[in-house]
Amino acid sequence: MGKIAAIIGGGVIGGGWAARFLLNGWDVRVFDPDPEAERKIGEVLDNARRSLPGLGDVALPFEGKLTFHDNLADTVEGASWVQESVPERLEIKQKVYAQLIECVGADAIIGSSTSGFKPSELQEGLDRPGQIVVTHPFNPVYLLPVVELVTTKANSQEIAQKAMRILRSIGMEPVHLKKEIDAHVADRLLEAVWREALWLVKDEIATTEEIDNIMRYGFGLRWAQMGLFETYRVAGGEAGMKHFMAQFGPALKWPWTKLMDVPEFTDDLVNLIANQSDNQSGHKTIRELERERDANLVGIMRALKWNGNAAGRLISQGDKSRLSDSGVATKMSEIKDPSQPILTIRRSVPLDWIDYNGHMTESRYLDCFAMATDRLMEIVGCTPDYIATGGSYFTVETHLRHLDEAKAGAPIEVRTRVLNGQGKKMHLWHEMTSDGRLLATAEAMLLHVSLETRKTAPPSDEIAHNLDLIEKAQTGLESPEGVGKAVGVR
């Protein structure tokens, strides 16, 4: 039996969990009495399929199977992970857990998405409290990796470790809190900012849009890569955190904030906030805002991937762990049949590769084919370690043909042939496909170069041998249509 996740409650958070598990190869079963649950989760999945597969540069596992069920017992049968995301009312959650314990497997982990309740409150009065942990995610669950894992003395160390392994296997970053506390950690931080923001609007210091602008144009950008304490460490200059604390520590005694004083929750305050929020972004639907949010998050996280920072580091780790299962070879010994075109790319089209026409922009075709060339170089032995010794390949000519469209989230594969690997030459032919459609081709001529002299030079014996082996193995293939052609101008 494959990996099965049961989702109890299919709202925004439950739907996000369903997408996260499903797109990472798990079969997902959903229980939610809401007659609109299937439609709502379907819309969340549409957004997830458009954004999550393109977050990294290696294809996700094949999508699992999604089913909807009318009772808890069918939903959780055989499930190794059960995620509860029912309304945030303790009596409802405790009732659900009492029913779950009667039908869930004894080795299953039951996680709660609760943003406020402590796990001890959820475990109270149950026969097997050790199966229940808090796993509080952030919206959108299918993109944002962090999840607060909160346990009690009733939970064994093995349960906590197993929970972290499963969460990491679906691309998440669990933070195991040292102690349980109301609202955990993240929402306590957010609550402090939220309270202060309410005062600033109520006292007519700033509007909702102005406060959002301060965050998104200022410290929000820093927090995305460095967090709070590392940001302030840098602010302390060469003397570091101690200097920052000495300089700004006295401000903690000044009446700058109203964190311990809550504004009265009146209709006037609600209307003031709601009207300003409507003026700010009411011209867009929630689905439009979600798609904009997802595109921005993907762009930010992929930029962080370039330097290996924060969420970008997790994406790189995910790519590395999935590469061996994707069918893409990284060395000669992994090529099962060198007589056939070699799979060099298997991935999805990310959101930041889409142009104004709604499909993959032309520069990204070259980008993707360049990645395929890099993969072929790695396979034959032109690795970073080899390049560090002073030899590499330079591209001297490329010809692309654009034959069909690829939209955001579409799966794409590139297969590569070696047309000529003799001497200093590496003549390659790439074909890009999506669901059996030929999207584009690229013909590239590369020459081996000495990085010291910047002139052509013979490659190593290993590289020459491997290129020769592939070229000879593929000589039985028909000459590809379009090879040797240029733009059709007489």
C-alpha beads as a LAMMPS data file, in Angstrom:
LAMMPS data file: protein, C-alpha beads

490 atoms
489 bonds

1 atom types
1 bond types

-500.0 500.0 xlo xhi
-500.0 500.0 ylo yhi
-500.0 500.0 zlo zhi

Masses

1 110.0

Atoms # bond

1 1 1 0.000 0.000 0.000
2 1 1 1.276 3.481 -0.877
3 1 1 1.502 6.534 1.328
4 1 1 -1.945 7.708 2.466
5 1 1 -2.835 11.009 4.145
6 1 1 -6.296 11.676 5.575
7 1 1 -7.498 15.288 5.656
8 1 1 -10.234 16.069 8.189
9 1 1 -11.713 19.419 7.259
10 1 1 -11.322 20.759 3.738
11 1 1 -11.236 24.533 4.150
12 1 1 -8.386 26.807 3.092
13 1 1 -5.859 25.122 5.389
14 1 1 -7.168 21.578 4.924
15 1 1 -7.193 22.081 1.157
16 1 1 -3.615 23.355 1.316
17 1 1 -2.546 20.249 3.242
18 1 1 -4.344 18.065 0.679
19 1 1 -2.440 19.788 -2.148
20 1 1 0.913 19.539 -0.344
21 1 1 0.553 15.774 0.207
22 1 1 -1.081 15.027 -3.156
23 1 1 1.526 16.824 -5.258
24 1 1 4.278 15.072 -3.328
25 1 1 2.989 11.653 -4.383
26 1 1 0.683 10.750 -1.491
27 1 1 -2.841 9.407 -1.906
28 1 1 -5.174 11.810 -0.142
29 1 1 -8.567 11.116 1.406
30 1 1 -10.756 14.012 2.472
31 1 1 -13.588 14.117 4.999
32 1 1 -15.679 17.281 5.165
33 1 1 -19.482 17.440 5.457
34 1 1 -19.534 20.734 3.550
35 1 1 -21.294 20.007 0.203
36 1 1 -18.954 22.568 -1.407
37 1 1 -15.784 20.896 -0.101
38 1 1 -14.901 19.188 -3.380
39 1 1 -15.241 22.420 -5.340
40 1 1 -13.251 24.433 -2.792
41 1 1 -10.407 21.924 -2.620
42 1 1 -10.444 21.710 -6.416
43 1 1 -9.817 25.461 -6.638
44 1 1 -6.973 25.253 -4.112
45 1 1 -5.491 22.384 -6.122
46 1 1 -5.691 24.417 -9.340
47 1 1 -3.522 27.088 -7.728
48 1 1 -1.148 24.508 -6.245
49 1 1 -0.670 22.640 -9.534
50 1 1 0.145 25.953 -11.193
51 1 1 2.757 27.032 -8.642
52 1 1 4.287 24.254 -6.512
53 1 1 5.706 21.966 -9.267
54 1 1 7.709 24.870 -10.708
55 1 1 9.190 25.924 -7.375
56 1 1 12.219 23.674 -7.822
57 1 1 14.174 22.541 -10.861
58 1 1 13.423 18.801 -10.576
59 1 1 10.024 17.217 -11.165
60 1 1 7.865 16.311 -8.183
61 1 1 6.764 12.673 -7.811
62 1 1 3.747 11.562 -9.811
63 1 1 0.609 13.001 -8.251
64 1 1 -1.309 10.770 -5.837
65 1 1 -4.999 9.890 -5.918
66 1 1 -7.579 12.221 -4.360
67 1 1 -10.855 10.824 -2.961
68 1 1 -13.700 12.217 -0.853
69 1 1 -15.442 10.194 1.864
70 1 1 -18.653 10.390 3.920
71 1 1 -17.385 8.937 7.194
72 1 1 -14.231 9.100 9.283
73 1 1 -13.537 5.350 9.358
74 1 1 -13.269 5.104 5.549
75 1 1 -11.222 8.283 5.415
76 1 1 -8.502 7.202 7.849
77 1 1 -8.287 3.500 6.942
78 1 1 -4.641 2.694 6.228
79 1 1 -3.570 6.339 6.645
80 1 1 -0.138 6.949 8.156
81 1 1 -0.828 10.689 8.554
82 1 1 -4.115 12.307 9.612
83 1 1 -4.351 16.102 9.482
84 1 1 -7.190 17.784 11.367
85 1 1 -8.191 21.256 10.183
86 1 1 -11.724 21.630 11.578
87 1 1 -13.037 24.973 12.935
88 1 1 -11.034 26.519 15.781
89 1 1 -13.355 25.502 18.624
90 1 1 -11.996 23.196 21.295
91 1 1 -15.221 21.243 21.829
92 1 1 -15.416 20.444 18.093
93 1 1 -11.790 19.353 17.929
94 1 1 -12.072 17.154 21.031
95 1 1 -15.183 15.496 19.605
96 1 1 -13.350 14.775 16.346
97 1 1 -10.368 13.302 18.194
98 1 1 -12.566 11.036 20.281
99 1 1 -13.981 9.617 17.027
100 1 1 -10.593 9.429 15.322
101 1 1 -8.938 7.421 18.095
102 1 1 -11.606 4.738 17.677
103 1 1 -10.842 4.110 13.990
104 1 1 -7.316 5.309 13.178
105 1 1 -4.368 2.928 13.091
106 1 1 -2.244 2.765 16.235
107 1 1 0.904 3.796 14.324
108 1 1 -0.649 6.794 12.538
109 1 1 0.288 10.358 13.412
110 1 1 -2.619 12.734 14.003
111 1 1 -1.624 16.354 13.425
112 1 1 -3.724 19.395 14.243
113 1 1 -3.588 22.621 12.250
114 1 1 -4.728 24.586 15.299
115 1 1 -3.218 28.042 15.559
116 1 1 -4.059 28.525 19.235
117 1 1 -4.801 25.392 21.250
118 1 1 -2.077 23.473 23.067
119 1 1 -1.655 19.774 22.278
120 1 1 -2.376 18.854 25.904
121 1 1 -5.860 20.350 25.458
122 1 1 -6.438 18.216 22.367
123 1 1 -5.095 15.053 24.027
124 1 1 -7.190 15.374 27.189
125 1 1 -9.250 12.295 28.084
126 1 1 -8.144 10.161 25.111
127 1 1 -6.970 6.546 25.259
128 1 1 -3.965 7.108 22.987
129 1 1 -2.989 10.768 23.468
130 1 1 0.551 10.078 22.254
131 1 1 -0.582 9.949 18.627
132 1 1 -1.777 13.560 18.634
133 1 1 0.596 16.460 17.922
134 1 1 0.139 20.041 16.809
135 1 1 1.387 20.705 13.269
136 1 1 0.478 24.336 12.646
137 1 1 1.198 25.439 9.039
138 1 1 0.933 28.750 7.212
139 1 1 -1.215 29.719 4.272
140 1 1 -0.700 28.724 1.492
141 1 1 0.290 25.369 2.969
142 1 1 1.343 24.035 -0.442
143 1 1 4.018 26.755 -0.817
144 1 1 5.115 28.010 2.617
145 1 1 7.373 25.355 4.149
146 1 1 7.450 26.149 7.866
147 1 1 5.236 24.180 10.280
148 1 1 5.202 24.470 14.068
149 1 1 5.455 21.004 15.633
150 1 1 4.282 21.015 19.259
151 1 1 4.344 17.914 21.468
152 1 1 3.774 17.005 25.134
153 1 1 5.160 14.406 27.538
154 1 1 2.501 12.043 26.187
155 1 1 4.290 12.021 22.809
156 1 1 7.315 9.775 22.471
157 1 1 10.541 11.012 20.932
158 1 1 9.954 8.473 18.140
159 1 1 6.616 10.106 17.260
160 1 1 8.222 13.550 17.072
161 1 1 11.074 12.265 14.897
162 1 1 8.679 10.384 12.611
163 1 1 6.522 13.501 12.228
164 1 1 9.552 15.576 11.258
165 1 1 10.705 12.977 8.721
166 1 1 7.303 12.894 7.027
167 1 1 6.963 16.678 6.988
168 1 1 10.435 17.077 5.486
169 1 1 9.646 14.436 2.871
170 1 1 6.876 16.697 1.514
171 1 1 9.137 19.756 1.409
172 1 1 8.236 21.325 4.751
173 1 1 10.486 22.635 7.521
174 1 1 9.218 21.576 10.966
175 1 1 10.180 23.713 13.960
176 1 1 9.846 21.583 17.105
177 1 1 8.947 23.934 19.959
178 1 1 10.661 23.352 23.281
179 1 1 7.430 23.778 25.294
180 1 1 3.750 24.132 24.536
181 1 1 2.225 27.587 24.889
182 1 1 -1.058 29.180 23.841
183 1 1 -0.928 30.260 20.148
184 1 1 2.542 28.665 19.775
185 1 1 5.259 31.059 18.530
186 1 1 4.423 32.490 15.108
187 1 1 0.909 33.664 15.926
188 1 1 2.115 35.295 19.134
189 1 1 4.543 37.342 17.044
190 1 1 1.885 38.115 14.474
191 1 1 -0.618 39.035 17.185
192 1 1 1.785 41.625 18.556
193 1 1 2.163 43.260 15.139
194 1 1 -1.590 42.972 14.490
195 1 1 -2.514 44.725 17.749
196 1 1 -0.131 47.576 17.093
197 1 1 -1.420 47.913 13.518
198 1 1 -5.010 48.157 14.762
199 1 1 -4.028 51.015 17.079
200 1 1 -2.192 52.831 14.270
201 1 1 -5.297 52.676 12.048
202 1 1 -7.731 53.512 14.868
203 1 1 -5.667 56.535 15.932
204 1 1 -5.491 57.660 12.279
205 1 1 -1.704 57.464 12.165
206 1 1 -1.713 55.364 8.973
207 1 1 -4.126 53.495 6.705
208 1 1 -4.190 49.737 6.140
209 1 1 -2.468 50.229 2.763
210 1 1 0.260 52.440 4.199
211 1 1 1.030 49.900 6.922
212 1 1 1.148 47.112 4.329
213 1 1 3.480 49.247 2.191
214 1 1 5.875 49.722 5.111
215 1 1 6.012 45.951 5.508
216 1 1 6.254 44.853 1.879
217 1 1 8.649 47.612 0.773
218 1 1 10.741 47.510 3.944
219 1 1 11.416 45.007 6.668
220 1 1 9.257 42.290 5.084
221 1 1 11.872 41.890 2.343
222 1 1 14.619 41.518 4.942
223 1 1 12.632 39.087 7.046
224 1 1 12.062 36.794 4.045
225 1 1 15.764 35.948 3.956
226 1 1 17.217 36.816 7.376
227 1 1 14.426 36.712 9.932
228 1 1 14.326 39.050 12.928
229 1 1 17.440 38.389 14.994
230 1 1 19.834 38.042 12.079
231 1 1 18.496 41.317 10.647
232 1 1 19.256 43.093 13.920
233 1 1 22.669 41.429 14.168
234 1 1 23.573 43.037 10.833
235 1 1 22.091 46.339 12.049
236 1 1 24.623 46.257 14.886
237 1 1 27.442 46.629 12.378
238 1 1 30.832 45.049 12.981
239 1 1 30.198 44.939 16.720
240 1 1 27.199 42.669 16.080
241 1 1 24.209 41.930 18.297
242 1 1 25.693 43.233 21.558
243 1 1 26.131 46.677 20.015
244 1 1 22.585 46.639 18.654
245 1 1 21.177 45.625 22.042
246 1 1 23.172 48.316 23.832
247 1 1 22.031 50.969 21.357
248 1 1 18.337 50.098 21.203
249 1 1 17.801 48.246 24.478
250 1 1 16.773 51.389 26.401
251 1 1 13.959 51.915 23.872
252 1 1 12.217 48.875 25.388
253 1 1 11.309 51.081 28.357
254 1 1 9.852 53.838 26.195
255 1 1 6.069 53.891 25.523
256 1 1 6.454 53.254 21.800
257 1 1 3.928 50.445 21.500
258 1 1 0.560 49.479 22.917
259 1 1 1.221 45.745 22.825
260 1 1 -0.388 45.067 26.200
261 1 1 -3.361 47.321 25.533
262 1 1 -6.007 46.073 23.091
263 1 1 -8.228 48.565 21.199
264 1 1 -11.923 48.113 21.934
265 1 1 -13.418 45.820 19.314
266 1 1 -16.318 48.023 18.182
267 1 1 -18.414 48.148 15.018
268 1 1 -16.774 51.466 14.210
269 1 1 -13.301 49.906 14.309
270 1 1 -14.418 46.911 12.240
271 1 1 -16.016 49.164 9.620
272 1 1 -12.967 51.437 9.526
273 1 1 -10.590 48.532 8.894
274 1 1 -12.936 46.772 6.462
275 1 1 -13.608 49.893 4.384
276 1 1 -9.913 50.735 4.082
277 1 1 -9.143 47.129 3.136
278 1 1 -11.901 47.173 0.482
279 1 1 -10.506 50.406 -0.958
280 1 1 -7.037 48.884 -0.974
281 1 1 -7.717 45.621 -2.799
282 1 1 -11.460 45.078 -3.116
283 1 1 -11.264 45.465 -6.909
284 1 1 -9.677 41.993 -7.094
285 1 1 -11.272 38.655 -6.273
286 1 1 -9.803 36.416 -3.594
287 1 1 -8.708 33.936 -6.282
288 1 1 -6.903 36.727 -8.164
289 1 1 -5.155 37.798 -4.967
290 1 1 -4.187 34.190 -4.242
291 1 1 -2.658 33.759 -7.698
292 1 1 -0.704 37.004 -7.344
293 1 1 0.466 35.927 -3.890
294 1 1 1.568 32.519 -5.173
295 1 1 3.459 33.992 -8.129
296 1 1 5.272 36.434 -5.845
297 1 1 6.119 33.740 -3.304
298 1 1 7.524 31.467 -6.024
299 1 1 9.612 34.322 -7.408
300 1 1 10.976 35.258 -3.980
301 1 1 11.763 31.680 -2.985
302 1 1 13.406 30.871 -6.317
303 1 1 15.547 34.000 -5.916
304 1 1 16.522 32.782 -2.445
305 1 1 17.417 29.418 -4.000
306 1 1 20.114 31.093 -6.078
307 1 1 22.127 31.917 -2.939
308 1 1 20.902 28.972 -0.873
309 1 1 19.231 31.183 1.734
310 1 1 16.235 30.437 3.962
311 1 1 13.355 28.836 2.004
312 1 1 15.618 28.648 -1.064
313 1 1 17.900 26.204 0.747
314 1 1 14.944 23.878 1.305
315 1 1 14.092 23.979 -2.406
316 1 1 17.662 23.007 -3.325
317 1 1 17.558 20.141 -0.835
318 1 1 14.266 18.961 -2.311
319 1 1 15.681 19.057 -5.844
320 1 1 18.703 17.036 -4.778
321 1 1 16.639 14.404 -2.967
322 1 1 14.228 13.956 -5.900
323 1 1 16.811 13.905 -8.687
324 1 1 17.653 10.213 -8.373
325 1 1 13.951 9.293 -8.517
326 1 1 13.197 11.547 -11.492
327 1 1 14.881 9.316 -14.080
328 1 1 17.449 12.010 -14.933
329 1 1 21.000 10.649 -15.075
330 1 1 23.909 12.503 -13.498
331 1 1 26.712 10.146 -14.585
332 1 1 27.413 7.518 -17.247
333 1 1 26.636 4.563 -14.987
334 1 1 23.050 5.836 -14.549
335 1 1 22.267 5.776 -18.302
336 1 1 20.232 2.628 -18.870
337 1 1 20.319 2.724 -22.683
338 1 1 22.839 5.092 -24.323
339 1 1 21.455 4.199 -27.773
340 1 1 18.381 6.336 -27.036
341 1 1 18.142 10.098 -26.404
342 1 1 19.174 10.763 -22.805
343 1 1 16.694 12.311 -20.363
344 1 1 18.468 15.449 -19.140
345 1 1 15.564 17.552 -17.790
346 1 1 12.311 16.565 -16.060
347 1 1 10.582 19.454 -14.340
348 1 1 7.567 21.787 -14.504
349 1 1 7.288 25.287 -15.920
350 1 1 7.622 27.782 -13.019
351 1 1 5.501 30.901 -12.759
352 1 1 8.432 33.232 -13.380
353 1 1 8.991 31.646 -16.810
354 1 1 5.615 32.889 -18.134
355 1 1 5.366 35.933 -20.408
356 1 1 2.628 38.391 -21.344
357 1 1 1.086 35.815 -23.717
358 1 1 0.477 33.373 -20.876
359 1 1 3.047 30.781 -21.944
360 1 1 6.763 30.107 -21.525
361 1 1 8.809 33.034 -22.764
362 1 1 11.421 32.381 -25.459
363 1 1 14.444 33.173 -23.287
364 1 1 13.426 30.388 -20.902
365 1 1 13.555 27.790 -23.672
366 1 1 17.217 28.644 -24.096
367 1 1 17.612 28.624 -20.314
368 1 1 16.115 25.138 -20.089
369 1 1 18.152 23.789 -23.003
370 1 1 21.287 25.273 -21.415
371 1 1 20.457 23.288 -18.266
372 1 1 20.134 20.174 -20.442
373 1 1 23.563 20.873 -21.934
374 1 1 25.006 21.313 -18.439
375 1 1 23.488 17.977 -17.417
376 1 1 25.015 16.209 -20.451
377 1 1 28.383 17.792 -19.633
378 1 1 28.098 16.497 -16.071
379 1 1 27.172 13.017 -17.293
380 1 1 30.228 12.683 -19.548
381 1 1 32.572 13.949 -16.839
382 1 1 32.734 17.734 -17.276
383 1 1 31.772 18.265 -13.640
384 1 1 32.459 21.283 -11.396
385 1 1 35.533 19.441 -10.065
386 1 1 36.801 18.924 -13.618
387 1 1 36.138 22.563 -14.546
388 1 1 38.107 23.620 -11.462
389 1 1 41.149 21.931 -13.018
390 1 1 40.994 24.310 -15.987
391 1 1 38.907 22.721 -18.740
392 1 1 35.345 23.306 -19.869
393 1 1 33.031 23.642 -22.879
394 1 1 32.016 26.956 -24.444
395 1 1 28.890 27.221 -26.598
396 1 1 29.741 28.701 -29.997
397 1 1 26.415 28.335 -31.808
398 1 1 22.786 27.575 -30.914
399 1 1 19.631 27.231 -32.986
400 1 1 16.167 26.999 -31.392
401 1 1 12.804 26.141 -32.924
402 1 1 9.584 26.985 -31.027
403 1 1 6.858 24.538 -32.054
404 1 1 4.171 24.568 -29.346
405 1 1 3.115 26.312 -26.133
406 1 1 3.921 25.436 -22.509
407 1 1 1.963 27.101 -19.714
408 1 1 2.643 27.524 -15.997
409 1 1 2.815 24.217 -14.143
410 1 1 3.080 22.136 -17.326
411 1 1 5.408 19.123 -17.053
412 1 1 8.328 19.287 -19.474
413 1 1 11.091 16.856 -20.398
414 1 1 14.241 17.356 -22.461
415 1 1 16.014 14.451 -24.124
416 1 1 19.473 14.922 -25.584
417 1 1 21.474 13.310 -28.400
418 1 1 25.189 13.534 -29.116
419 1 1 25.531 14.104 -32.869
420 1 1 29.306 14.605 -32.779
421 1 1 31.640 14.127 -29.832
422 1 1 34.943 13.833 -31.683
423 1 1 38.007 15.922 -30.890
424 1 1 37.214 19.248 -29.280
425 1 1 33.585 19.272 -30.499
426 1 1 30.380 18.501 -28.670
427 1 1 27.458 18.759 -31.089
428 1 1 24.136 18.248 -29.262
429 1 1 20.490 17.946 -30.233
430 1 1 17.805 18.603 -27.599
431 1 1 14.061 17.960 -27.878
432 1 1 11.592 19.369 -25.331
433 1 1 8.228 17.645 -24.881
434 1 1 5.168 18.006 -22.658
435 1 1 2.638 15.175 -22.384
436 1 1 3.857 13.789 -25.708
437 1 1 3.791 17.135 -27.570
438 1 1 7.023 18.377 -29.122
439 1 1 7.419 21.926 -27.768
440 1 1 10.810 22.954 -29.070
441 1 1 14.189 21.761 -30.323
442 1 1 17.683 23.133 -29.832
443 1 1 20.869 22.397 -31.733
444 1 1 24.071 23.430 -29.964
445 1 1 27.719 23.321 -30.968
446 1 1 30.246 23.516 -28.141
447 1 1 34.041 23.479 -28.133
448 1 1 36.298 22.307 -25.341
449 1 1 38.438 25.183 -24.043
450 1 1 41.368 25.666 -21.695
451 1 1 40.234 28.177 -19.086
452 1 1 43.834 29.253 -18.658
453 1 1 44.531 30.166 -22.292
454 1 1 40.846 30.718 -23.263
455 1 1 41.588 28.756 -26.435
456 1 1 40.317 25.406 -27.703
457 1 1 42.002 22.341 -26.250
458 1 1 41.317 18.570 -26.202
459 1 1 39.113 17.286 -23.360
460 1 1 40.232 14.648 -20.879
461 1 1 40.432 11.035 -21.995
462 1 1 37.403 10.183 -19.821
463 1 1 35.208 12.850 -21.432
464 1 1 36.384 11.944 -24.941
465 1 1 35.658 8.261 -24.261
466 1 1 32.169 8.916 -22.880
467 1 1 31.165 11.240 -25.737
468 1 1 32.435 8.727 -28.277
469 1 1 30.493 5.921 -26.565
470 1 1 27.206 7.856 -26.646
471 1 1 27.693 9.103 -30.217
472 1 1 28.380 5.610 -31.558
473 1 1 25.486 4.098 -29.566
474 1 1 23.096 6.652 -31.102
475 1 1 24.259 6.380 -34.712
476 1 1 21.332 4.054 -35.479
477 1 1 18.789 6.820 -34.744
478 1 1 17.276 8.749 -37.629
479 1 1 18.661 12.185 -38.274
480 1 1 16.379 14.608 -36.393
481 1 1 14.070 16.778 -38.461
482 1 1 15.430 20.337 -38.460
483 1 1 19.066 19.527 -37.761
484 1 1 21.533 21.872 -39.458
485 1 1 18.858 24.436 -40.322
486 1 1 18.913 28.168 -39.672
487 1 1 16.167 30.793 -39.760
488 1 1 14.370 30.356 -43.073
489 1 1 15.534 33.478 -44.876
490 1 1 16.732 33.171 -48.463

Bonds

1 1 1 2
2 1 2 3
3 1 3 4
4 1 4 5
5 1 5 6
6 1 6 7
7 1 7 8
8 1 8 9
9 1 9 10
10 1 10 11
11 1 11 12
12 1 12 13
13 1 13 14
14 1 14 15
15 1 15 16
16 1 16 17
17 1 17 18
18 1 18 19
19 1 19 20
20 1 20 21
21 1 21 22
22 1 22 23
23 1 23 24
24 1 24 25
25 1 25 26
26 1 26 27
27 1 27 28
28 1 28 29
29 1 29 30
30 1 30 31
31 1 31 32
32 1 32 33
33 1 33 34
34 1 34 35
35 1 35 36
36 1 36 37
37 1 37 38
38 1 38 39
39 1 39 40
40 1 40 41
41 1 41 42
42 1 42 43
43 1 43 44
44 1 44 45
45 1 45 46
46 1 46 47
47 1 47 48
48 1 48 49
49 1 49 50
50 1 50 51
51 1 51 52
52 1 52 53
53 1 53 54
54 1 54 55
55 1 55 56
56 1 56 57
57 1 57 58
58 1 58 59
59 1 59 60
60 1 60 61
61 1 61 62
62 1 62 63
63 1 63 64
64 1 64 65
65 1 65 66
66 1 66 67
67 1 67 68
68 1 68 69
69 1 69 70
70 1 70 71
71 1 71 72
72 1 72 73
73 1 73 74
74 1 74 75
75 1 75 76
76 1 76 77
77 1 77 78
78 1 78 79
79 1 79 80
80 1 80 81
81 1 81 82
82 1 82 83
83 1 83 84
84 1 84 85
85 1 85 86
86 1 86 87
87 1 87 88
88 1 88 89
89 1 89 90
90 1 90 91
91 1 91 92
92 1 92 93
93 1 93 94
94 1 94 95
95 1 95 96
96 1 96 97
97 1 97 98
98 1 98 99
99 1 99 100
100 1 100 101
101 1 101 102
102 1 102 103
103 1 103 104
104 1 104 105
105 1 105 106
106 1 106 107
107 1 107 108
108 1 108 109
109 1 109 110
110 1 110 111
111 1 111 112
112 1 112 113
113 1 113 114
114 1 114 115
115 1 115 116
116 1 116 117
117 1 117 118
118 1 118 119
119 1 119 120
120 1 120 121
121 1 121 122
122 1 122 123
123 1 123 124
124 1 124 125
125 1 125 126
126 1 126 127
127 1 127 128
128 1 128 129
129 1 129 130
130 1 130 131
131 1 131 132
132 1 132 133
133 1 133 134
134 1 134 135
135 1 135 136
136 1 136 137
137 1 137 138
138 1 138 139
139 1 139 140
140 1 140 141
141 1 141 142
142 1 142 143
143 1 143 144
144 1 144 145
145 1 145 146
146 1 146 147
147 1 147 148
148 1 148 149
149 1 149 150
150 1 150 151
151 1 151 152
152 1 152 153
153 1 153 154
154 1 154 155
155 1 155 156
156 1 156 157
157 1 157 158
158 1 158 159
159 1 159 160
160 1 160 161
161 1 161 162
162 1 162 163
163 1 163 164
164 1 164 165
165 1 165 166
166 1 166 167
167 1 167 168
168 1 168 169
169 1 169 170
170 1 170 171
171 1 171 172
172 1 172 173
173 1 173 174
174 1 174 175
175 1 175 176
176 1 176 177
177 1 177 178
178 1 178 179
179 1 179 180
180 1 180 181
181 1 181 182
182 1 182 183
183 1 183 184
184 1 184 185
185 1 185 186
186 1 186 187
187 1 187 188
188 1 188 189
189 1 189 190
190 1 190 191
191 1 191 192
192 1 192 193
193 1 193 194
194 1 194 195
195 1 195 196
196 1 196 197
197 1 197 198
198 1 198 199
199 1 199 200
200 1 200 201
201 1 201 202
202 1 202 203
203 1 203 204
204 1 204 205
205 1 205 206
206 1 206 207
207 1 207 208
208 1 208 209
209 1 209 210
210 1 210 211
211 1 211 212
212 1 212 213
213 1 213 214
214 1 214 215
215 1 215 216
216 1 216 217
217 1 217 218
218 1 218 219
219 1 219 220
220 1 220 221
221 1 221 222
222 1 222 223
223 1 223 224
224 1 224 225
225 1 225 226
226 1 226 227
227 1 227 228
228 1 228 229
229 1 229 230
230 1 230 231
231 1 231 232
232 1 232 233
233 1 233 234
234 1 234 235
235 1 235 236
236 1 236 237
237 1 237 238
238 1 238 239
239 1 239 240
240 1 240 241
241 1 241 242
242 1 242 243
243 1 243 244
244 1 244 245
245 1 245 246
246 1 246 247
247 1 247 248
248 1 248 249
249 1 249 250
250 1 250 251
251 1 251 252
252 1 252 253
253 1 253 254
254 1 254 255
255 1 255 256
256 1 256 257
257 1 257 258
258 1 258 259
259 1 259 260
260 1 260 261
261 1 261 262
262 1 262 263
263 1 263 264
264 1 264 265
265 1 265 266
266 1 266 267
267 1 267 268
268 1 268 269
269 1 269 270
270 1 270 271
271 1 271 272
272 1 272 273
273 1 273 274
274 1 274 275
275 1 275 276
276 1 276 277
277 1 277 278
278 1 278 279
279 1 279 280
280 1 280 281
281 1 281 282
282 1 282 283
283 1 283 284
284 1 284 285
285 1 285 286
286 1 286 287
287 1 287 288
288 1 288 289
289 1 289 290
290 1 290 291
291 1 291 292
292 1 292 293
293 1 293 294
294 1 294 295
295 1 295 296
296 1 296 297
297 1 297 298
298 1 298 299
299 1 299 300
300 1 300 301
301 1 301 302
302 1 302 303
303 1 303 304
304 1 304 305
305 1 305 306
306 1 306 307
307 1 307 308
308 1 308 309
309 1 309 310
310 1 310 311
311 1 311 312
312 1 312 313
313 1 313 314
314 1 314 315
315 1 315 316
316 1 316 317
317 1 317 318
318 1 318 319
319 1 319 320
320 1 320 321
321 1 321 322
322 1 322 323
323 1 323 324
324 1 324 325
325 1 325 326
326 1 326 327
327 1 327 328
328 1 328 329
329 1 329 330
330 1 330 331
331 1 331 332
332 1 332 333
333 1 333 334
334 1 334 335
335 1 335 336
336 1 336 337
337 1 337 338
338 1 338 339
339 1 339 340
340 1 340 341
341 1 341 342
342 1 342 343
343 1 343 344
344 1 344 345
345 1 345 346
346 1 346 347
347 1 347 348
348 1 348 349
349 1 349 350
350 1 350 351
351 1 351 352
352 1 352 353
353 1 353 354
354 1 354 355
355 1 355 356
356 1 356 357
357 1 357 358
358 1 358 359
359 1 359 360
360 1 360 361
361 1 361 362
362 1 362 363
363 1 363 364
364 1 364 365
365 1 365 366
366 1 366 367
367 1 367 368
368 1 368 369
369 1 369 370
370 1 370 371
371 1 371 372
372 1 372 373
373 1 373 374
374 1 374 375
375 1 375 376
376 1 376 377
377 1 377 378
378 1 378 379
379 1 379 380
380 1 380 381
381 1 381 382
382 1 382 383
383 1 383 384
384 1 384 385
385 1 385 386
386 1 386 387
387 1 387 388
388 1 388 389
389 1 389 390
390 1 390 391
391 1 391 392
392 1 392 393
393 1 393 394
394 1 394 395
395 1 395 396
396 1 396 397
397 1 397 398
398 1 398 399
399 1 399 400
400 1 400 401
401 1 401 402
402 1 402 403
403 1 403 404
404 1 404 405
405 1 405 406
406 1 406 407
407 1 407 408
408 1 408 409
409 1 409 410
410 1 410 411
411 1 411 412
412 1 412 413
413 1 413 414
414 1 414 415
415 1 415 416
416 1 416 417
417 1 417 418
418 1 418 419
419 1 419 420
420 1 420 421
421 1 421 422
422 1 422 423
423 1 423 424
424 1 424 425
425 1 425 426
426 1 426 427
427 1 427 428
428 1 428 429
429 1 429 430
430 1 430 431
431 1 431 432
432 1 432 433
433 1 433 434
434 1 434 435
435 1 435 436
436 1 436 437
437 1 437 438
438 1 438 439
439 1 439 440
440 1 440 441
441 1 441 442
442 1 442 443
443 1 443 444
444 1 444 445
445 1 445 446
446 1 446 447
447 1 447 448
448 1 448 449
449 1 449 450
450 1 450 451
451 1 451 452
452 1 452 453
453 1 453 454
454 1 454 455
455 1 455 456
456 1 456 457
457 1 457 458
458 1 458 459
459 1 459 460
460 1 460 461
461 1 461 462
462 1 462 463
463 1 463 464
464 1 464 465
465 1 465 466
466 1 466 467
467 1 467 468
468 1 468 469
469 1 469 470
470 1 470 471
471 1 471 472
472 1 472 473
473 1 473 474
474 1 474 475
475 1 475 476
476 1 476 477
477 1 477 478
478 1 478 479
479 1 479 480
480 1 480 481
481 1 481 482
482 1 482 483
483 1 483 484
484 1 484 485
485 1 485 486
486 1 486 487
487 1 487 488
488 1 488 489
489 1 489 490
